[in-house]
């Protein structure tokens, strides 16, 4: 698994994941379990790899250049 999630993308995923995770504690009823969706952006930020990006051939990592 080659990393395909960049730094800014990771930060956005963490913020989104924490916001969704808060649904478990704030919302009552059936929508409460929607907070478990937060595990997806948190996991992809933690591992730096997004399977959907691989399927689509995308990467948000900065291009690395070799020194001459």
N, CA, C, O and CB atoms as a CASP TS submission, in Angstrom:
PFRMAT TS
TARGET T0000
AUTHOR 0000-0000-0000
METHOD Language model
MODEL 1
PARENT N/A
ATOM      1  N   UNK     1       0.847  -1.186   0.000  1.00  0.00           N
ATOM      2  CA  UNK     1       0.000   0.000   0.000  1.00  0.00           C
ATOM      3  C   UNK     1       0.885   1.239   0.000  1.00  0.00           C
ATOM      4  O   UNK     1       1.592   1.520   0.968  1.00  0.00           O
ATOM      5  CB  UNK     1      -0.959   0.003   1.223  1.00  0.00           C
ATOM      6  N   UNK     2       0.830   1.957  -1.083  1.00  0.00           N
ATOM      7  CA  UNK     2       1.585   3.206  -1.212  1.00  0.00           C
ATOM      8  C   UNK     2       0.718   4.349  -0.708  1.00  0.00           C
ATOM      9  O   UNK     2      -0.458   4.442  -1.061  1.00  0.00           O
ATOM     10  CB  UNK     2       2.031   3.454  -2.691  1.00  0.00           C
ATOM     11  N   UNK     3       1.294   5.216   0.114  1.00  0.00           N
ATOM     12  CA  UNK     3       0.542   6.345   0.668  1.00  0.00           C
ATOM     13  C   UNK     3      -0.005   7.214  -0.456  1.00  0.00           C
ATOM     14  O   UNK     3       0.711   7.542  -1.402  1.00  0.00           O
ATOM     15  CB  UNK     3       1.431   7.185   1.611  1.00  0.00           C
ATOM     16  N   UNK     4      -1.287   7.586  -0.347  1.00  0.00           N
ATOM     17  CA  UNK     4      -1.898   8.445  -1.364  1.00  0.00           C
ATOM     18  C   UNK     4      -2.754   9.550  -0.737  1.00  0.00           C
ATOM     19  O   UNK     4      -3.553  10.181  -1.429  1.00  0.00           O
ATOM     20  CB  UNK     4      -2.751   7.605  -2.315  1.00  0.00           C
ATOM     21  N   UNK     5      -2.590   9.782   0.557  1.00  0.00           N
ATOM     22  CA  UNK     5      -3.331  10.833   1.256  1.00  0.00           C
ATOM     23  C   UNK     5      -2.319  11.846   1.780  1.00  0.00           C
ATOM     24  O   UNK     5      -1.457  11.515   2.594  1.00  0.00           O
ATOM     25  CB  UNK     5      -4.207  10.243   2.428  1.00  0.00           C
ATOM     26  N   UNK     6      -2.434  13.080   1.304  1.00  0.00           N
ATOM     27  CA  UNK     6      -1.500  14.138   1.682  1.00  0.00           C
ATOM     28  C   UNK     6      -1.796  14.743   3.040  1.00  0.00           C
ATOM     29  O   UNK     6      -2.767  14.373   3.700  1.00  0.00           O
ATOM     30  CB  UNK     6      -1.515  15.217   0.651  1.00  0.00           C
ATOM     31  N   UNK     7      -0.959  15.666   3.448  1.00  0.00           N
ATOM     32  CA  UNK     7      -1.041  16.271   4.773  1.00  0.00           C
ATOM     33  C   UNK     7      -2.341  17.051   4.982  1.00  0.00           C
ATOM     34  O   UNK     7      -3.012  16.872   5.998  1.00  0.00           O
ATOM     35  CB  UNK     7       0.143  17.187   4.992  1.00  0.00           C
ATOM     36  N   UNK     8      -2.696  17.902   4.042  1.00  0.00           N
ATOM     37  CA  UNK     8      -3.922  18.695   4.182  1.00  0.00           C
ATOM     38  C   UNK     8      -5.141  17.775   4.146  1.00  0.00           C
ATOM     39  O   UNK     8      -6.099  17.970   4.893  1.00  0.00           O
ATOM     40  CB  UNK     8      -4.019  19.768   3.060  1.00  0.00           C
ATOM     41  N   UNK     9      -5.094  16.782   3.279  1.00  0.00           N
ATOM     42  CA  UNK     9      -6.181  15.807   3.181  1.00  0.00           C
ATOM     43  C   UNK     9      -6.340  15.050   4.498  1.00  0.00           C
ATOM     44  O   UNK     9      -7.463  14.792   4.933  1.00  0.00           O
ATOM     45  CB  UNK     9      -5.922  14.820   2.024  1.00  0.00           C
ATOM     46  N   UNK    10      -5.236  14.696   5.128  1.00  0.00           N
ATOM     47  CA  UNK    10      -5.293  14.005   6.424  1.00  0.00           C
ATOM     48  C   UNK    10      -5.960  14.885   7.480  1.00  0.00           C
ATOM     49  O   UNK    10      -6.790  14.416   8.258  1.00  0.00           O
ATOM     50  CB  UNK    10      -3.875  13.603   6.888  1.00  0.00           C
ATOM     51  N   UNK    11      -5.588  16.165   7.499  1.00  0.00           N
ATOM     52  CA  UNK    11      -6.155  17.085   8.484  1.00  0.00           C
ATOM     53  C   UNK    11      -7.667  17.223   8.293  1.00  0.00           C
ATOM     54  O   UNK    11      -8.423  17.221   9.265  1.00  0.00           O
ATOM     55  CB  UNK    11      -5.478  18.465   8.382  1.00  0.00           C
ATOM     56  N   UNK    12      -8.102  17.342   7.041  1.00  0.00           N
ATOM     57  CA  UNK    12      -9.538  17.451   6.755  1.00  0.00           C
ATOM     58  C   UNK    12     -10.258  16.180   7.190  1.00  0.00           C
ATOM     59  O   UNK    12     -11.351  16.247   7.752  1.00  0.00           O
ATOM     60  CB  UNK    12      -9.781  17.716   5.249  1.00  0.00           C
ATOM     61  N   UNK    13      -9.654  15.028   6.935  1.00  0.00           N
ATOM     62  CA  UNK    13     -10.264  13.754   7.326  1.00  0.00           C
ATOM     63  C   UNK    13     -10.369  13.612   8.844  1.00  0.00           C
ATOM     64  O   UNK    13     -11.362  13.082   9.344  1.00  0.00           O
ATOM     65  CB  UNK    13      -9.458  12.592   6.755  1.00  0.00           C
ATOM     66  N   UNK    14      -9.369  14.073   9.576  1.00  0.00           N
ATOM     67  CA  UNK    14      -9.414  14.005  11.037  1.00  0.00           C
ATOM     68  C   UNK    14     -10.520  14.906  11.578  1.00  0.00           C
ATOM     69  O   UNK    14     -11.285  14.494  12.450  1.00  0.00           O
ATOM     70  CB  UNK    14      -8.053  14.408  11.641  1.00  0.00           C
ATOM     71  N   UNK    15     -10.610  16.129  11.066  1.00  0.00           N
ATOM     72  CA  UNK    15     -11.652  17.052  11.519  1.00  0.00           C
ATOM     73  C   UNK    15     -13.039  16.485  11.214  1.00  0.00           C
ATOM     74  O   UNK    15     -13.925  16.498  12.069  1.00  0.00           O
ATOM     75  CB  UNK    15     -11.479  18.436  10.851  1.00  0.00           C
ATOM     76  N   UNK    16     -13.220  15.989   9.994  1.00  0.00           N
ATOM     77  CA  UNK    16     -14.493  15.387   9.604  1.00  0.00           C
ATOM     78  C   UNK    16     -14.806  14.158  10.462  1.00  0.00           C
ATOM     79  O   UNK    16     -15.946  13.969  10.886  1.00  0.00           O
ATOM     80  CB  UNK    16     -14.468  15.003   8.116  1.00  0.00           C
ATOM     81  N   UNK    17     -13.801  13.332  10.714  1.00  0.00           N
ATOM     82  CA  UNK    17     -13.990  12.137  11.529  1.00  0.00           C
ATOM     83  C   UNK    17     -14.391  12.460  12.957  1.00  0.00           C
ATOM     84  O   UNK    17     -15.282  11.821  13.515  1.00  0.00           O
ATOM     85  CB  UNK    17     -12.733  11.316  11.535  1.00  0.00           C
ATOM     86  N   UNK    18     -13.742  13.442  13.545  1.00  0.00           N
ATOM     87  CA  UNK    18     -14.077  13.838  14.921  1.00  0.00           C
ATOM     88  C   UNK    18     -15.481  14.441  14.981  1.00  0.00           C
ATOM     89  O   UNK    18     -16.227  14.194  15.928  1.00  0.00           O
ATOM     90  CB  UNK    18     -13.039  14.851  15.466  1.00  0.00           C
ATOM     91  N   UNK    19     -15.838  15.231  13.965  1.00  0.00           N
ATOM     92  CA  UNK    19     -17.180  15.815  13.932  1.00  0.00           C
ATOM     93  C   UNK    19     -18.240  14.723  13.828  1.00  0.00           C
ATOM     94  O   UNK    19     -19.254  14.775  14.525  1.00  0.00           O
ATOM     95  CB  UNK    19     -17.313  16.799  12.755  1.00  0.00           C
ATOM     96  N   UNK    20     -18.016  13.740  12.968  1.00  0.00           N
ATOM     97  CA  UNK    20     -18.972  12.635  12.853  1.00  0.00           C
ATOM     98  C   UNK    20     -19.000  11.771  14.107  1.00  0.00           C
ATOM     99  O   UNK    20     -20.056  11.277  14.503  1.00  0.00           O
ATOM    100  CB  UNK    20     -18.634  11.773  11.646  1.00  0.00           C
ATOM    101  N   UNK    21     -17.846  11.592  14.726  1.00  0.00           N
ATOM    102  CA  UNK    21     -17.771  10.800  15.952  1.00  0.00           C
ATOM    103  C   UNK    21     -18.587  11.437  17.073  1.00  0.00           C
ATOM    104  O   UNK    21     -19.125  10.737  17.930  1.00  0.00           O
ATOM    105  CB  UNK    21     -16.315  10.637  16.392  1.00  0.00           C
ATOM    106  N   UNK    22     -18.675  12.758  17.062  1.00  0.00           N
ATOM    107  CA  UNK    22     -19.442  13.451  18.097  1.00  0.00           C
ATOM    108  C   UNK    22     -20.930  13.101  18.025  1.00  0.00           C
ATOM    109  O   UNK    22     -21.645  13.251  19.016  1.00  0.00           O
ATOM    110  CB  UNK    22     -19.254  14.963  17.968  1.00  0.00           C
ATOM    111  N   UNK    23     -21.404  12.636  16.862  1.00  0.00           N
ATOM    112  CA  UNK    23     -22.806  12.244  16.735  1.00  0.00           C
ATOM    113  C   UNK    23     -23.159  11.115  17.699  1.00  0.00           C
ATOM    114  O   UNK    23     -24.299  11.027  18.156  1.00  0.00           O
ATOM    115  CB  UNK    23     -23.107  11.817  15.299  1.00  0.00           C
ATOM    116  N   UNK    24     -22.201  10.259  18.010  1.00  0.00           N
ATOM    117  CA  UNK    24     -22.458   9.166  18.950  1.00  0.00           C
ATOM    118  C   UNK    24     -22.849   9.693  20.329  1.00  0.00           C
ATOM    119  O   UNK    24     -23.596   9.043  21.059  1.00  0.00           O
ATOM    120  CB  UNK    24     -21.226   8.269  19.067  1.00  0.00           C
ATOM    121  N   UNK    25     -22.343  10.864  20.677  1.00  0.00           N
ATOM    122  CA  UNK    25     -22.567  11.400  22.014  1.00  0.00           C
ATOM    123  C   UNK    25     -23.623  12.499  22.068  1.00  0.00           C
ATOM    124  O   UNK    25     -24.178  12.770  23.133  1.00  0.00           O
ATOM    125  CB  UNK    25     -21.284  11.925  22.558  1.00  0.00           C
ATOM    126  N   UNK    26     -23.905  13.132  20.936  1.00  0.00           N
ATOM    127  CA  UNK    26     -24.798  14.282  20.911  1.00  0.00           C
ATOM    128  C   UNK    26     -26.218  13.914  20.490  1.00  0.00           C
ATOM    129  O   UNK    26     -27.184  14.407  21.071  1.00  0.00           O
ATOM    130  CB  UNK    26     -24.249  15.333  19.982  1.00  0.00           C
ATOM    131  N   UNK    27     -26.351  13.053  19.486  1.00  0.00           N
ATOM    132  CA  UNK    27     -27.653  12.752  18.888  1.00  0.00           C
ATOM    133  C   UNK    27     -28.254  11.520  19.549  1.00  0.00           C
ATOM    134  O   UNK    27     -27.549  10.560  19.863  1.00  0.00           O
ATOM    135  CB  UNK    27     -27.522  12.535  17.361  1.00  0.00           C
ATOM    136  N   UNK    28     -29.573  11.561  19.757  1.00  0.00           N
ATOM    137  CA  UNK    28     -30.290  10.405  20.282  1.00  0.00           C
ATOM    138  C   UNK    28     -31.027   9.713  19.139  1.00  0.00           C
ATOM    139  O   UNK    28     -31.332  10.329  18.118  1.00  0.00           O
ATOM    140  CB  UNK    28     -31.282  10.826  21.406  1.00  0.00           C
ATOM    141  N   UNK    29     -31.302   8.446  19.323  1.00  0.00           N
ATOM    142  CA  UNK    29     -32.090   7.712  18.326  1.00  0.00           C
ATOM    143  C   UNK    29     -31.230   7.027  17.288  1.00  0.00           C
ATOM    144  O   UNK    29     -30.044   6.774  17.502  1.00  0.00           O
ATOM    145  CB  UNK    29     -33.050   8.641  17.638  1.00  0.00           C
ATOM    146  N   UNK    30     -31.857   6.730  16.149  1.00  0.00           N
ATOM    147  CA  UNK    30     -31.203   5.977  15.093  1.00  0.00           C
ATOM    148  C   UNK    30     -30.056   6.704  14.411  1.00  0.00           C
ATOM    149  O   UNK    30     -29.097   6.068  13.973  1.00  0.00           O
ATOM    150  CB  UNK    30     -32.199   5.602  14.081  1.00  0.00           C
ATOM    151  N   UNK    31     -30.137   8.027  14.313  1.00  0.00           N
ATOM    152  CA  UNK    31     -29.063   8.788  13.669  1.00  0.00           C
ATOM    153  C   UNK    31     -27.769   8.742  14.465  1.00  0.00           C
ATOM    154  O   UNK    31     -26.700   9.066  13.948  1.00  0.00           O
ATOM    155  CB  UNK    31     -29.489  10.231  13.475  1.00  0.00           C
ATOM    156  N   UNK    32     -27.867   8.346  15.703  1.00  0.00           N
ATOM    157  CA  UNK    32     -26.695   8.275  16.571  1.00  0.00           C
ATOM    158  C   UNK    32     -25.635   7.345  15.981  1.00  0.00           C
ATOM    159  O   UNK    32     -24.440   7.631  16.051  1.00  0.00           O
ATOM    160  CB  UNK    32     -27.097   7.799  17.975  1.00  0.00           C
ATOM    161  N   UNK    33     -26.075   6.247  15.407  1.00  0.00           N
ATOM    162  CA  UNK    33     -25.140   5.254  14.892  1.00  0.00           C
ATOM    163  C   UNK    33     -24.473   5.698  13.591  1.00  0.00           C
ATOM    164  O   UNK    33     -23.528   5.061  13.128  1.00  0.00           O
ATOM    165  CB  UNK    33     -25.855   3.943  14.675  1.00  0.00           C
ATOM    166  N   UNK    34     -24.958   6.777  13.010  1.00  0.00           N
ATOM    167  CA  UNK    34     -24.300   7.349  11.847  1.00  0.00           C
ATOM    168  C   UNK    34     -22.886   7.808  12.218  1.00  0.00           C
ATOM    169  O   UNK    34     -22.021   7.957  11.356  1.00  0.00           O
ATOM    170  CB  UNK    34     -25.126   8.526  11.280  1.00  0.00           C
ATOM    171  N   UNK    35     -22.678   8.023  13.480  1.00  0.00           N
ATOM    172  CA  UNK    35     -21.354   8.417  13.968  1.00  0.00           C
ATOM    173  C   UNK    35     -20.288   7.376  13.725  1.00  0.00           C
ATOM    174  O   UNK    35     -19.101   7.702  13.706  1.00  0.00           O
ATOM    175  CB  UNK    35     -21.418   8.715  15.425  1.00  0.00           C
ATOM    176  N   UNK    36     -20.685   6.122  13.538  1.00  0.00           N
ATOM    177  CA  UNK    36     -19.703   5.071  13.267  1.00  0.00           C
ATOM    178  C   UNK    36     -19.052   5.241  11.895  1.00  0.00           C
ATOM    179  O   UNK    36     -17.988   4.682  11.632  1.00  0.00           O
ATOM    180  CB  UNK    36     -20.364   3.700  13.358  1.00  0.00           C
ATOM    181  N   UNK    37     -19.694   6.012  11.031  1.00  0.00           N
ATOM    182  CA  UNK    37     -19.106   6.314   9.727  1.00  0.00           C
ATOM    183  C   UNK    37     -17.782   7.058   9.913  1.00  0.00           C
ATOM    184  O   UNK    37     -16.930   7.043   9.024  1.00  0.00           O
ATOM    185  CB  UNK    37     -20.087   7.153   8.863  1.00  0.00           C
ATOM    186  N   UNK    38     -17.613   7.694  11.042  1.00  0.00           N
ATOM    187  CA  UNK    38     -16.392   8.449  11.319  1.00  0.00           C
ATOM    188  C   UNK    38     -15.153   7.569  11.321  1.00  0.00           C
ATOM    189  O   UNK    38     -14.041   8.074  11.171  1.00  0.00           O
ATOM    190  CB  UNK    38     -16.510   9.155  12.646  1.00  0.00           C
ATOM    191  N   UNK    39     -15.321   6.277  11.485  1.00  0.00           N
ATOM    192  CA  UNK    39     -14.171   5.383  11.507  1.00  0.00           C
ATOM    193  C   UNK    39     -13.453   5.355  10.152  1.00  0.00           C
ATOM    194  O   UNK    39     -12.243   5.141  10.096  1.00  0.00           O
ATOM    195  CB  UNK    39     -14.612   3.972  11.897  1.00  0.00           C
ATOM    196  N   UNK    40     -14.191   5.570   9.077  1.00  0.00           N
ATOM    197  CA  UNK    40     -13.585   5.525   7.738  1.00  0.00           C
ATOM    198  C   UNK    40     -12.598   6.685   7.536  1.00  0.00           C
ATOM    199  O   UNK    40     -11.435   6.427   7.226  1.00  0.00           O
ATOM    200  CB  UNK    40     -14.684   5.571   6.652  1.00  0.00           C
ATOM    201  N   UNK    41     -13.011   7.948   7.697  1.00  0.00           N
ATOM    202  CA  UNK    41     -12.023   9.018   7.491  1.00  0.00           C
ATOM    203  C   UNK    41     -10.898   9.004   8.529  1.00  0.00           C
ATOM    204  O   UNK    41      -9.768   9.379   8.217  1.00  0.00           O
ATOM    205  CB  UNK    41     -12.717  10.366   7.523  1.00  0.00           C
ATOM    206  N   UNK    42     -11.192   8.581   9.746  1.00  0.00           N
ATOM    207  CA  UNK    42     -10.137   8.513  10.755  1.00  0.00           C
ATOM    208  C   UNK    42      -9.113   7.438  10.404  1.00  0.00           C
ATOM    209  O   UNK    42      -7.912   7.658  10.563  1.00  0.00           O
ATOM    210  CB  UNK    42     -10.736   8.237  12.139  1.00  0.00           C
ATOM    211  N   UNK    43      -9.567   6.289   9.932  1.00  0.00           N
ATOM    212  CA  UNK    43      -8.646   5.206   9.563  1.00  0.00           C
ATOM    213  C   UNK    43      -7.803   5.587   8.349  1.00  0.00           C
ATOM    214  O   UNK    43      -6.602   5.318   8.320  1.00  0.00           O
ATOM    215  CB  UNK    43      -9.428   3.914   9.274  1.00  0.00           C
ATOM    216  N   UNK    44      -8.420   6.207   7.353  1.00  0.00           N
ATOM    217  CA  UNK    44      -7.654   6.582   6.162  1.00  0.00           C
ATOM    218  C   UNK    44      -6.637   7.676   6.492  1.00  0.00           C
ATOM    219  O   UNK    44      -5.560   7.716   5.896  1.00  0.00           O
ATOM    220  CB  UNK    44      -8.600   7.056   5.041  1.00  0.00           C
ATOM    221  N   UNK    45      -6.961   8.548   7.419  1.00  0.00           N
ATOM    222  CA  UNK    45      -5.992   9.567   7.844  1.00  0.00           C
ATOM    223  C   UNK    45      -4.858   8.920   8.630  1.00  0.00           C
ATOM    224  O   UNK    45      -3.698   9.299   8.469  1.00  0.00           O
ATOM    225  CB  UNK    45      -6.682  10.658   8.700  1.00  0.00           C
ATOM    226  N   UNK    46      -5.179   7.959   9.467  1.00  0.00           N
ATOM    227  CA  UNK    46      -4.166   7.292  10.283  1.00  0.00           C
ATOM    228  C   UNK    46      -3.179   6.514   9.415  1.00  0.00           C
ATOM    229  O   UNK    46      -1.970   6.587   9.638  1.00  0.00           O
ATOM    230  CB  UNK    46      -4.831   6.351  11.292  1.00  0.00           C
ATOM    231  N   UNK    47      -3.681   5.774   8.430  1.00  0.00           N
ATOM    232  CA  UNK    47      -2.821   4.937   7.602  1.00  0.00           C
ATOM    233  C   UNK    47      -2.245   5.674   6.392  1.00  0.00           C
ATOM    234  O   UNK    47      -1.275   5.212   5.790  1.00  0.00           O
ATOM    235  CB  UNK    47      -3.590   3.736   7.135  1.00  0.00           C
ATOM    236  N   UNK    48      -2.835   6.816   6.034  1.00  0.00           N
ATOM    237  CA  UNK    48      -2.337   7.573   4.896  1.00  0.00           C
ATOM    238  C   UNK    48      -2.651   6.917   3.565  1.00  0.00           C
ATOM    239  O   UNK    48      -2.015   7.215   2.555  1.00  0.00           O
ATOM    240  CB  UNK    48      -0.862   7.764   5.021  1.00  0.00           C
ATOM    241  N   UNK    49      -3.618   6.036   3.561  1.00  0.00           N
ATOM    242  CA  UNK    49      -3.987   5.302   2.352  1.00  0.00           C
ATOM    243  C   UNK    49      -5.497   5.275   2.217  1.00  0.00           C
ATOM    244  O   UNK    49      -6.207   4.951   3.169  1.00  0.00           O
ATOM    245  CB  UNK    49      -3.417   3.865   2.379  1.00  0.00           C
ATOM    246  N   UNK    50      -5.987   5.614   1.037  1.00  0.00           N
ATOM    247  CA  UNK    50      -7.414   5.590   0.748  1.00  0.00           C
ATOM    248  C   UNK    50      -7.654   4.627  -0.413  1.00  0.00           C
ATOM    249  O   UNK    50      -7.181   4.880  -1.521  1.00  0.00           O
ATOM    250  CB  UNK    50      -7.949   7.023   0.414  1.00  0.00           C
ATOM    251  N   UNK    51      -8.380   3.527  -0.184  1.00  0.00           N
ATOM    252  CA  UNK    51      -8.635   2.573  -1.265  1.00  0.00           C
ATOM    253  C   UNK    51      -9.376   3.193  -2.447  1.00  0.00           C
ATOM    254  O   UNK    51      -9.113   2.829  -3.594  1.00  0.00           O
ATOM    255  CB  UNK    51      -9.427   1.405  -0.736  1.00  0.00           C
ATOM    256  N   UNK    52     -10.285   4.110  -2.191  1.00  0.00           N
ATOM    257  CA  UNK    52     -11.020   4.756  -3.280  1.00  0.00           C
ATOM    258  C   UNK    52     -10.080   5.574  -4.166  1.00  0.00           C
ATOM    259  O   UNK    52     -10.234   5.586  -5.387  1.00  0.00           O
ATOM    260  CB  UNK    52     -12.133   5.656  -2.716  1.00  0.00           C
ATOM    261  N   UNK    53      -9.117   6.250  -3.563  1.00  0.00           N
ATOM    262  CA  UNK    53      -8.137   6.994  -4.345  1.00  0.00           C
ATOM    263  C   UNK    53      -7.354   6.051  -5.257  1.00  0.00           C
ATOM    264  O   UNK    53      -7.055   6.408  -6.397  1.00  0.00           O
ATOM    265  CB  UNK    53      -7.178   7.761  -3.417  1.00  0.00           C
ATOM    266  N   UNK    54      -7.020   4.861  -4.778  1.00  0.00           N
ATOM    267  CA  UNK    54      -6.294   3.892  -5.600  1.00  0.00           C
ATOM    268  C   UNK    54      -7.117   3.463  -6.804  1.00  0.00           C
ATOM    269  O   UNK    54      -6.596   3.360  -7.914  1.00  0.00           O
ATOM    270  CB  UNK    54      -5.910   2.669  -4.770  1.00  0.00           C
ATOM    271  N   UNK    55      -8.401   3.213  -6.585  1.00  0.00           N
ATOM    272  CA  UNK    55      -9.284   2.802  -7.685  1.00  0.00           C
ATOM    273  C   UNK    55      -9.385   3.910  -8.723  1.00  0.00           C
ATOM    274  O   UNK    55      -9.383   3.642  -9.924  1.00  0.00           O
ATOM    275  CB  UNK    55     -10.690   2.438  -7.154  1.00  0.00           C
ATOM    276  N   UNK    56      -9.472   5.146  -8.265  1.00  0.00           N
ATOM    277  CA  UNK    56      -9.613   6.282  -9.176  1.00  0.00           C
ATOM    278  C   UNK    56      -8.273   6.790  -9.710  1.00  0.00           C
ATOM    279  O   UNK    56      -8.243   7.667 -10.574  1.00  0.00           O
ATOM    280  CB  UNK    56     -10.335   7.408  -8.477  1.00  0.00           C
ATOM    281  N   UNK    57      -7.166   6.248  -9.202  1.00  0.00           N
ATOM    282  CA  UNK    57      -5.846   6.676  -9.653  1.00  0.00           C
ATOM    283  C   UNK    57      -5.452   8.047  -9.152  1.00  0.00           C
ATOM    284  O   UNK    57      -4.697   8.759  -9.815  1.00  0.00           O
ATOM    285  CB  UNK    57      -5.795   6.668 -11.136  1.00  0.00           C
ATOM    286  N   UNK    58      -5.954   8.428  -7.986  1.00  0.00           N
ATOM    287  CA  UNK    58      -5.694   9.752  -7.428  1.00  0.00           C
ATOM    288  C   UNK    58      -4.657   9.681  -6.315  1.00  0.00           C
ATOM    289  O   UNK    58      -4.398   8.616  -5.755  1.00  0.00           O
ATOM    290  CB  UNK    58      -6.988  10.373  -6.902  1.00  0.00           C
ATOM    291  N   UNK    59      -4.073  10.821  -6.007  1.00  0.00           N
ATOM    292  CA  UNK    59      -3.173  10.959  -4.874  1.00  0.00           C
ATOM    293  C   UNK    59      -3.123  12.435  -4.496  1.00  0.00           C
ATOM    294  O   UNK    59      -3.054  13.305  -5.365  1.00  0.00           O
ATOM    295  CB  UNK    59      -1.746  10.405  -5.204  1.00  0.00           C
ATOM    296  N   UNK    60      -3.159  12.708  -3.207  1.00  0.00           N
ATOM    297  CA  UNK    60      -3.044  14.088  -2.741  1.00  0.00           C
ATOM    298  C   UNK    60      -1.689  14.332  -2.082  1.00  0.00           C
ATOM    299  O   UNK    60      -1.452  15.394  -1.506  1.00  0.00           O
ATOM    300  CB  UNK    60      -4.175  14.416  -1.761  1.00  0.00           C
ATOM    301  N   UNK    61      -0.801  13.336  -2.171  1.00  0.00           N
ATOM    302  CA  UNK    61       0.553  13.504  -1.643  1.00  0.00           C
ATOM    303  C   UNK    61       1.333  14.449  -2.541  1.00  0.00           C
ATOM    304  O   UNK    61       1.119  14.496  -3.752  1.00  0.00           O
ATOM    305  CB  UNK    61       1.281  12.139  -1.526  1.00  0.00           C
ATOM    306  N   UNK    62       2.229  15.191  -1.937  1.00  0.00           N
ATOM    307  CA  UNK    62       3.076  16.099  -2.713  1.00  0.00           C
ATOM    308  C   UNK    62       4.021  15.273  -3.578  1.00  0.00           C
ATOM    309  O   UNK    62       4.531  14.242  -3.140  1.00  0.00           O
ATOM    310  CB  UNK    62       3.879  17.062  -1.777  1.00  0.00           C
ATOM    311  N   UNK    63       4.247  15.719  -4.781  1.00  0.00           N
ATOM    312  CA  UNK    63       5.165  15.028  -5.683  1.00  0.00           C
ATOM    313  C   UNK    63       6.582  15.182  -5.154  1.00  0.00           C
ATOM    314  O   UNK    63       7.035  16.287  -4.856  1.00  0.00           O
ATOM    315  CB  UNK    63       5.051  15.580  -7.134  1.00  0.00           C
ATOM    316  N   UNK    64       7.261  14.073  -5.047  1.00  0.00           N
ATOM    317  CA  UNK    64       8.651  14.107  -4.556  1.00  0.00           C
ATOM    318  C   UNK    64       9.596  14.078  -5.754  1.00  0.00           C
ATOM    319  O   UNK    64       9.436  13.288  -6.685  1.00  0.00           O
ATOM    320  CB  UNK    64       8.945  12.900  -3.586  1.00  0.00           C
ATOM    321  N   UNK    65      10.574  14.959  -5.697  1.00  0.00           N
ATOM    322  CA  UNK    65      11.560  14.990  -6.765  1.00  0.00           C
ATOM    323  C   UNK    65      12.897  14.543  -6.194  1.00  0.00           C
ATOM    324  O   UNK    65      13.223  14.821  -5.040  1.00  0.00           O
ATOM    325  CB  UNK    65      11.666  16.408  -7.399  1.00  0.00           C
ATOM    326  N   UNK    66      13.657  13.850  -7.018  1.00  0.00           N
ATOM    327  CA  UNK    66      14.974  13.392  -6.589  1.00  0.00           C
ATOM    328  C   UNK    66      15.983  14.511  -6.820  1.00  0.00           C
ATOM    329  O   UNK    66      15.926  15.206  -7.833  1.00  0.00           O
ATOM    330  CB  UNK    66      15.395  12.099  -7.348  1.00  0.00           C
ATOM    331  N   UNK    67      16.907  14.681  -5.876  1.00  0.00           N
ATOM    332  CA  UNK    67      17.944  15.701  -6.085  1.00  0.00           C
ATOM    333  C   UNK    67      18.860  15.308  -7.248  1.00  0.00           C
ATOM    334  O   UNK    67      19.141  14.129  -7.467  1.00  0.00           O
ATOM    335  CB  UNK    67      18.778  15.902  -4.792  1.00  0.00           C
ATOM    336  N   UNK    68      19.311  16.306  -7.975  1.00  0.00           N
ATOM    337  CA  UNK    68      20.160  16.046  -9.161  1.00  0.00           C
ATOM    338  C   UNK    68      21.575  15.732  -8.772  1.00  0.00           C
ATOM    339  O   UNK    68      22.415  15.491  -9.639  1.00  0.00           O
ATOM    340  CB  UNK    68      20.152  17.238 -10.104  1.00  0.00           C
TER
END
